[in-house]
């Protein structure tokens, strides 16, 4: 999937070229000050995702997220995607909504039975490990859980700020994701999965 393809995507609302600081598409007339917020948010999130993926690879060779293709988050109405150059805001697909709902409502015991899910688990609102299924050592799951709980908090904060600043419907937040070449880490805020990248792309298209 190339981000340039979203120029022709029927559900695309906004595209920002971060390198050239140029808006390529803005169907809803997003004001300049909100553009700056989106640019800052996308730079922070993509860089954090890369840092987390590289750090995780240094710690473990399991569930590789390197290289990071893109990361993003979804609400009921909108999804936002970031790669190293572009930021895309588009309407959330029904398929992606269904994925987050399935994650939320399904136990890790049942999620891990899906052949496209590599690992799964749940965390409390305070970041405590409640359950997990996957090939982790004790030290690995502590680090992996920290990545998940930190991003849960970060994306919740950003979605609240984005909702107030932009006036766009960005609540409730459904979850977030980091897509690597082989695997995707996806969280529905309390429940997470590592899903194969080729399967996850089916929910974005």
N, C-alpha and C positions, 0 to 999 in steps of 0.2 A: 504494500500500500504506500503510495506516494502522497505527501501532503498537497502537492500541486493538484491532485485529482479532486480535492475538495472544492476547487473553483467551480466545477461542474456538478457538484453533488446537490441534489434537490433540497436537502435539509440544512445546508450550510447557511449560517447567519452572518459570520464575521471571520475574516482571515487577516492576520497581522504578520508581515515580514519583519522579524525582529532585527535582522542584520541591517536592513536598509531603513528601518523605522518607518515603514510605509504600510498603510492599510490597503489591502488588495480588494477587499469586499466588506461592505457594511450595510446589510439590508435594513437594519433597524436604526440606522443613524446614530450609532454609539458616539457620545460626545468625546472630545479630546482628553479631558481629565480622566474619564473612565478608560480610555485607550492606554493612558500611562499606567494606571493601576493594573490593567490586564498584562501589559508588557512586563512590569515588575514582578507580578505574580508568576508569570510563565518562566521568566529567567530563574527565579528562586526555586520553583518546583522542579524544573528540569535539572538544574545543577545539583539539587539535593538528591534527586533520584539517581543521578550518575554517581555521586559520592557514596550513597548507600549500596548501590549495586557493586561498585568497585571494592568497597570495604567488605561486603559479604563474600565476594569472590576470593579475597585475600584470606578470609577466615575459613571458608568451606568451598568445596567443589560441587556441592549439591544445589540443584535448582538454580542454575546459572541465569543471571539477568543481564549479563554483559555480552555485547554492547546494548545499551538502552536505546531502543528505537524511538519511543515516545512515552509520555506519562499523561495522566489526565484524571478527571473526576466527573461524576454525573449527578444531576438532580433529576426530578421527575420530568422537567421540561427541557433542560439543556445539558449538554456535555461539553467539556472544554478539553482540548488535546494540545500538548506541547511537544515539539521536538527541538533540535538544536537551532532551528531557523524560524519555524512557523508556529503560530498559535491559531487554532481553529475553534470557533464556537459553533455548535450545531445542535439541532433538536435531537434529543435522546431517542434512539431507536427502541421500538417495542421489544426487540430481541435483547437489548442490553438491560432494559427494565426487568425483563423476565429472568435474566441471569442473576441480578442482584436479589430479586425476590426469592429465587430458588436457593441461593446461598443463605439468605436470612432464615428461611423456614426449614432448612434441612440440616440434620445433625452431621457432625464430622464423620461418624460411622457410616452414614449413607453417602455422603459426598465422596469419600475416598474410594467408593465402589465404582465410580465413573472412570472409564479408562483414560480419559483426557485430563483428569485431575491427579497431579503428582503428590500433593500434600495439602492438608487443611487443618484448621483449628479454630478456636474461639478464645476471645479475651474479654475481661471485664472492662467497665468504663474507667477503672483506675489502672488498667494495663496489666492486670494479673493474668497469667496463663491459666485458662480453665480446662482446655482439652486440646489435643493435637494428634494428628495422624501423619506420619512421614518418617523418613530416615534421618532423624536428628540425634545428636548427642545432647546432653544437658546444657553444655555451654552454647551450642549452636542454637537451640530453641530460645534461649534467653536473648541472644542477639537478634534473632529473627523476629521474636515477639516485640522487642524494643523498636525495630523498624516499623512494624505494623501499628503499634500503639501511638508512636510519635506522629506518624502520618495521619492516623485517625484524628488526632487533636488538631494538627496543622490544617488539614482540609476542612474540618468543621469550622474552625476560626475563619478561614478564608471565605468559605461559602456564606457565612453570616455577614462578613464585611462586604462581600461582593453584592449580596442581596440588597443591603442598605444603600450602598454607594450607587449601584447601577439601576436599581428599580426593576431589574430582570428577575423573574421568578427562579430563585436558586435554592429553594427550600421546599420539601426536605431534601437533604443531601442523601443520595443512594449509596455512594461509595467512591473509591478511587482505584487506580491501577498503575502499574509500572510494567511496560512491555519490553522484554528483552528479545533477543533473536530466537531463543528456543522456548523460553518460559515467560509467563506473565504472573506477577504477584497482584492479586485483586482482593480488596477488602470491602465488605458491606457494613463496616463500622460495628465490629463485635464478632464478625465471622470472616475468615479469610481462606483463600485457596491459592495454590500454585497450579495454573492451568497451562496447557500447551499453547504456544503462540498461534499456531495455525488454526486452532479451534476458537481462540478468543477473537481473532479477526472477523469471524463470522458474525459476531455480535455488533461489530462496529460498522460494517459495510451497509 
